[in-house]
Amino acid sequence: MTLLITVFAAIISTILWYNRKDDSMRLGILCFLFWGASIMWFVDAIFEYAELKAGYFTPALGDMINDAYLGLSVVALALVIWLVRLLIADPKGSVRAALKREKS
């Protein structure tokens, strides 16, 4: 489940990155985060398959739920990292304008 969730997030972010009008949202960073997580989970799946063989394809319901929570947590963490990076870079100057407005 973790692999599927991160691969879907990587594909969606890549489609958004490819169809962008400008690079102000820094979607490339988000793509790298998701594709990196996808590669990590793919390697994990290879090693888990080597250990479990056919049992890999019949996980227990509890294991699937735990994997889904982990996959969603990884996606949420990547989105938080991307958002913090976006707020620090502030490509449109929105944060600076809001801070100046608040001080005045």
PyMOL commands that place a pseudoatom at each C-alpha (Angstrom):
pseudoatom trace, name=CA, resn=MET, resi=1, chain=A, elem=C, hetatm=0, pos=[0.000, 0.000, 0.000]
pseudoatom trace, name=CA, resn=THR, resi=2, chain=A, elem=C, hetatm=0, pos=[2.811, 2.416, 0.781]
pseudoatom trace, name=CA, resn=LEU, resi=3, chain=A, elem=C, hetatm=0, pos=[4.285, 1.864, -2.659]
pseudoatom trace, name=CA, resn=LEU, resi=4, chain=A, elem=C, hetatm=0, pos=[0.932, 2.372, -4.408]
pseudoatom trace, name=CA, resn=ILE, resi=5, chain=A, elem=C, hetatm=0, pos=[0.097, 5.534, -2.480]
pseudoatom trace, name=CA, resn=THR, resi=6, chain=A, elem=C, hetatm=0, pos=[3.468, 7.163, -3.093]
pseudoatom trace, name=CA, resn=VAL, resi=7, chain=A, elem=C, hetatm=0, pos=[3.535, 6.142, -6.765]
pseudoatom trace, name=CA, resn=PHE, resi=8, chain=A, elem=C, hetatm=0, pos=[0.088, 7.679, -7.301]
pseudoatom trace, name=CA, resn=ALA, resi=9, chain=A, elem=C, hetatm=0, pos=[1.217, 10.852, -5.511]
pseudoatom trace, name=CA, resn=ALA, resi=10, chain=A, elem=C, hetatm=0, pos=[4.374, 10.913, -7.655]
pseudoatom trace, name=CA, resn=ILE, resi=11, chain=A, elem=C, hetatm=0, pos=[2.396, 10.483, -10.866]
pseudoatom trace, name=CA, resn=ILE, resi=12, chain=A, elem=C, hetatm=0, pos=[-0.100, 13.204, -9.936]
pseudoatom trace, name=CA, resn=SER, resi=13, chain=A, elem=C, hetatm=0, pos=[2.644, 15.648, -8.934]
pseudoatom trace, name=CA, resn=THR, resi=14, chain=A, elem=C, hetatm=0, pos=[4.569, 14.879, -12.124]
pseudoatom trace, name=CA, resn=ILE, resi=15, chain=A, elem=C, hetatm=0, pos=[1.496, 15.558, -14.255]
pseudoatom trace, name=CA, resn=LEU, resi=16, chain=A, elem=C, hetatm=0, pos=[0.975, 18.853, -12.422]
pseudoatom trace, name=CA, resn=TRP, resi=17, chain=A, elem=C, hetatm=0, pos=[4.664, 19.714, -12.850]
pseudoatom trace, name=CA, resn=TYR, resi=18, chain=A, elem=C, hetatm=0, pos=[4.572, 18.887, -16.560]
pseudoatom trace, name=CA, resn=ASN, resi=19, chain=A, elem=C, hetatm=0, pos=[1.458, 21.019, -17.198]
pseudoatom trace, name=CA, resn=ARG, resi=20, chain=A, elem=C, hetatm=0, pos=[2.646, 24.045, -15.196]
pseudoatom trace, name=CA, resn=LYS, resi=21, chain=A, elem=C, hetatm=0, pos=[2.591, 27.539, -16.653]
pseudoatom trace, name=CA, resn=ASP, resi=22, chain=A, elem=C, hetatm=0, pos=[5.499, 28.772, -14.536]
pseudoatom trace, name=CA, resn=ASP, resi=23, chain=A, elem=C, hetatm=0, pos=[7.755, 27.309, -11.870]
pseudoatom trace, name=CA, resn=SER, resi=24, chain=A, elem=C, hetatm=0, pos=[6.678, 29.574, -9.019]
pseudoatom trace, name=CA, resn=MET, resi=25, chain=A, elem=C, hetatm=0, pos=[5.077, 26.724, -7.059]
pseudoatom trace, name=CA, resn=ARG, resi=26, chain=A, elem=C, hetatm=0, pos=[8.305, 24.661, -7.122]
pseudoatom trace, name=CA, resn=LEU, resi=27, chain=A, elem=C, hetatm=0, pos=[6.506, 21.449, -8.076]
pseudoatom trace, name=CA, resn=GLY, resi=28, chain=A, elem=C, hetatm=0, pos=[9.806, 19.861, -9.071]
pseudoatom trace, name=CA, resn=ILE, resi=29, chain=A, elem=C, hetatm=0, pos=[10.733, 19.541, -5.391]
pseudoatom trace, name=CA, resn=LEU, resi=30, chain=A, elem=C, hetatm=0, pos=[7.456, 17.762, -4.709]
pseudoatom trace, name=CA, resn=CYS, resi=31, chain=A, elem=C, hetatm=0, pos=[8.109, 15.378, -7.613]
pseudoatom trace, name=CA, resn=PHE, resi=32, chain=A, elem=C, hetatm=0, pos=[11.562, 14.529, -6.269]
pseudoatom trace, name=CA, resn=LEU, resi=33, chain=A, elem=C, hetatm=0, pos=[10.162, 13.875, -2.798]
pseudoatom trace, name=CA, resn=PHE, resi=34, chain=A, elem=C, hetatm=0, pos=[7.433, 11.554, -4.065]
pseudoatom trace, name=CA, resn=TRP, resi=35, chain=A, elem=C, hetatm=0, pos=[9.605, 9.720, -6.588]
pseudoatom trace, name=CA, resn=GLY, resi=36, chain=A, elem=C, hetatm=0, pos=[12.313, 9.283, -3.943]
pseudoatom trace, name=CA, resn=ALA, resi=37, chain=A, elem=C, hetatm=0, pos=[9.770, 7.784, -1.546]
pseudoatom trace, name=CA, resn=SER, resi=38, chain=A, elem=C, hetatm=0, pos=[8.462, 5.549, -4.341]
pseudoatom trace, name=CA, resn=ILE, resi=39, chain=A, elem=C, hetatm=0, pos=[11.937, 4.210, -5.065]
pseudoatom trace, name=CA, resn=MET, resi=40, chain=A, elem=C, hetatm=0, pos=[12.488, 3.615, -1.355]
pseudoatom trace, name=CA, resn=TRP, resi=41, chain=A, elem=C, hetatm=0, pos=[9.228, 1.642, -1.034]
pseudoatom trace, name=CA, resn=PHE, resi=42, chain=A, elem=C, hetatm=0, pos=[10.012, -0.290, -4.222]
pseudoatom trace, name=CA, resn=VAL, resi=43, chain=A, elem=C, hetatm=0, pos=[13.339, -1.432, -2.794]
pseudoatom trace, name=CA, resn=ASP, resi=44, chain=A, elem=C, hetatm=0, pos=[11.550, -2.324, 0.439]
pseudoatom trace, name=CA, resn=ALA, resi=45, chain=A, elem=C, hetatm=0, pos=[9.014, -4.363, -1.543]
pseudoatom trace, name=CA, resn=ILE, resi=46, chain=A, elem=C, hetatm=0, pos=[11.785, -6.254, -3.329]
pseudoatom trace, name=CA, resn=PHE, resi=47, chain=A, elem=C, hetatm=0, pos=[13.435, -7.243, -0.046]
pseudoatom trace, name=CA, resn=GLU, resi=48, chain=A, elem=C, hetatm=0, pos=[10.110, -8.108, 1.563]
pseudoatom trace, name=CA, resn=TYR, resi=49, chain=A, elem=C, hetatm=0, pos=[9.196, -10.293, -1.423]
pseudoatom trace, name=CA, resn=ALA, resi=50, chain=A, elem=C, hetatm=0, pos=[12.574, -12.038, -1.190]
pseudoatom trace, name=CA, resn=GLU, resi=51, chain=A, elem=C, hetatm=0, pos=[11.796, -12.824, 2.434]
pseudoatom trace, name=CA, resn=LEU, resi=52, chain=A, elem=C, hetatm=0, pos=[8.106, -13.793, 2.186]
pseudoatom trace, name=CA, resn=LYS, resi=53, chain=A, elem=C, hetatm=0, pos=[7.855, -15.169, -1.386]
pseudoatom trace, name=CA, resn=ALA, resi=54, chain=A, elem=C, hetatm=0, pos=[4.169, -15.898, -2.207]
pseudoatom trace, name=CA, resn=GLY, resi=55, chain=A, elem=C, hetatm=0, pos=[3.047, -14.664, 1.225]
pseudoatom trace, name=CA, resn=TYR, resi=56, chain=A, elem=C, hetatm=0, pos=[3.905, -11.163, 0.080]
pseudoatom trace, name=CA, resn=PHE, resi=57, chain=A, elem=C, hetatm=0, pos=[0.785, -11.095, -2.100]
pseudoatom trace, name=CA, resn=THR, resi=58, chain=A, elem=C, hetatm=0, pos=[-1.622, -12.101, 0.697]
pseudoatom trace, name=CA, resn=PRO, resi=59, chain=A, elem=C, hetatm=0, pos=[-1.120, -9.568, 3.493]
pseudoatom trace, name=CA, resn=ALA, resi=60, chain=A, elem=C, hetatm=0, pos=[-3.369, -9.485, 6.535]
pseudoatom trace, name=CA, resn=LEU, resi=61, chain=A, elem=C, hetatm=0, pos=[-5.973, -6.731, 6.743]
pseudoatom trace, name=CA, resn=GLY, resi=62, chain=A, elem=C, hetatm=0, pos=[-4.211, -5.152, 9.716]
pseudoatom trace, name=CA, resn=ASP, resi=63, chain=A, elem=C, hetatm=0, pos=[-0.939, -5.001, 7.799]
pseudoatom trace, name=CA, resn=MET, resi=64, chain=A, elem=C, hetatm=0, pos=[-2.668, -3.345, 4.843]
pseudoatom trace, name=CA, resn=ILE, resi=65, chain=A, elem=C, hetatm=0, pos=[-4.255, -0.724, 7.090]
pseudoatom trace, name=CA, resn=ASN, resi=66, chain=A, elem=C, hetatm=0, pos=[-0.908, -0.006, 8.774]
pseudoatom trace, name=CA, resn=ASP, resi=67, chain=A, elem=C, hetatm=0, pos=[0.770, 0.291, 5.382]
pseudoatom trace, name=CA, resn=ALA, resi=68, chain=A, elem=C, hetatm=0, pos=[-1.949, 2.644, 4.171]
pseudoatom trace, name=CA, resn=TYR, resi=69, chain=A, elem=C, hetatm=0, pos=[-1.485, 4.876, 7.231]
pseudoatom trace, name=CA, resn=LEU, resi=70, chain=A, elem=C, hetatm=0, pos=[2.262, 4.851, 6.680]
pseudoatom trace, name=CA, resn=GLY, resi=71, chain=A, elem=C, hetatm=0, pos=[1.848, 5.727, 2.996]
pseudoatom trace, name=CA, resn=LEU, resi=72, chain=A, elem=C, hetatm=0, pos=[-0.513, 8.591, 3.789]
pseudoatom trace, name=CA, resn=SER, resi=73, chain=A, elem=C, hetatm=0, pos=[1.883, 9.796, 6.495]
pseudoatom trace, name=CA, resn=VAL, resi=74, chain=A, elem=C, hetatm=0, pos=[4.752, 9.846, 3.999]
pseudoatom trace, name=CA, resn=VAL, resi=75, chain=A, elem=C, hetatm=0, pos=[2.645, 11.813, 1.519]
pseudoatom trace, name=CA, resn=ALA, resi=76, chain=A, elem=C, hetatm=0, pos=[1.610, 14.257, 4.259]
pseudoatom trace, name=CA, resn=LEU, resi=77, chain=A, elem=C, hetatm=0, pos=[5.219, 14.715, 5.379]
pseudoatom trace, name=CA, resn=ALA, resi=78, chain=A, elem=C, hetatm=0, pos=[6.353, 15.388, 1.801]
pseudoatom trace, name=CA, resn=LEU, resi=79, chain=A, elem=C, hetatm=0, pos=[3.570, 17.955, 1.392]
pseudoatom trace, name=CA, resn=VAL, resi=80, chain=A, elem=C, hetatm=0, pos=[4.602, 19.659, 4.647]
pseudoatom trace, name=CA, resn=ILE, resi=81, chain=A, elem=C, hetatm=0, pos=[8.259, 19.787, 3.532]
pseudoatom trace, name=CA, resn=TRP, resi=82, chain=A, elem=C, hetatm=0, pos=[7.206, 21.201, 0.165]
pseudoatom trace, name=CA, resn=LEU, resi=83, chain=A, elem=C, hetatm=0, pos=[4.908, 23.761, 1.794]
pseudoatom trace, name=CA, resn=VAL, resi=84, chain=A, elem=C, hetatm=0, pos=[7.587, 24.949, 4.220]
pseudoatom trace, name=CA, resn=ARG, resi=85, chain=A, elem=C, hetatm=0, pos=[10.060, 25.248, 1.355]
pseudoatom trace, name=CA, resn=LEU, resi=86, chain=A, elem=C, hetatm=0, pos=[7.484, 27.180, -0.648]
pseudoatom trace, name=CA, resn=LEU, resi=87, chain=A, elem=C, hetatm=0, pos=[6.741, 29.548, 2.228]
pseudoatom trace, name=CA, resn=ILE, resi=88, chain=A, elem=C, hetatm=0, pos=[10.449, 30.174, 2.829]
pseudoatom trace, name=CA, resn=ALA, resi=89, chain=A, elem=C, hetatm=0, pos=[11.106, 30.865, -0.857]
pseudoatom trace, name=CA, resn=ASP, resi=90, chain=A, elem=C, hetatm=0, pos=[7.910, 32.976, -1.106]
pseudoatom trace, name=CA, resn=PRO, resi=91, chain=A, elem=C, hetatm=0, pos=[8.027, 33.251, -4.908]
pseudoatom trace, name=CA, resn=LYS, resi=92, chain=A, elem=C, hetatm=0, pos=[5.028, 35.577, -5.213]
pseudoatom trace, name=CA, resn=GLY, resi=93, chain=A, elem=C, hetatm=0, pos=[5.907, 37.728, -2.188]
pseudoatom trace, name=CA, resn=SER, resi=94, chain=A, elem=C, hetatm=0, pos=[2.641, 36.932, -0.417]
pseudoatom trace, name=CA, resn=VAL, resi=95, chain=A, elem=C, hetatm=0, pos=[4.211, 36.165, 2.963]
pseudoatom trace, name=CA, resn=ARG, resi=96, chain=A, elem=C, hetatm=0, pos=[6.363, 39.305, 2.876]
pseudoatom trace, name=CA, resn=ALA, resi=97, chain=A, elem=C, hetatm=0, pos=[3.354, 41.438, 1.954]
pseudoatom trace, name=CA, resn=ALA, resi=98, chain=A, elem=C, hetatm=0, pos=[1.276, 39.930, 4.760]
pseudoatom trace, name=CA, resn=LEU, resi=99, chain=A, elem=C, hetatm=0, pos=[4.057, 40.527, 7.289]
pseudoatom trace, name=CA, resn=LYS, resi=100, chain=A, elem=C, hetatm=0, pos=[4.523, 44.144, 6.186]
pseudoatom trace, name=CA, resn=ARG, resi=101, chain=A, elem=C, hetatm=0, pos=[0.771, 44.723, 6.376]
pseudoatom trace, name=CA, resn=GLU, resi=102, chain=A, elem=C, hetatm=0, pos=[0.684, 43.280, 9.896]
pseudoatom trace, name=CA, resn=LYS, resi=103, chain=A, elem=C, hetatm=0, pos=[3.542, 45.504, 11.141]
pseudoatom trace, name=CA, resn=SER, resi=104, chain=A, elem=C, hetatm=0, pos=[1.978, 48.718, 9.844]
for i in range(1, 104): cmd.bond("trace and resi %d" % i, "trace and resi %d" % (i + 1))
show_as sticks, trace
zoom trace
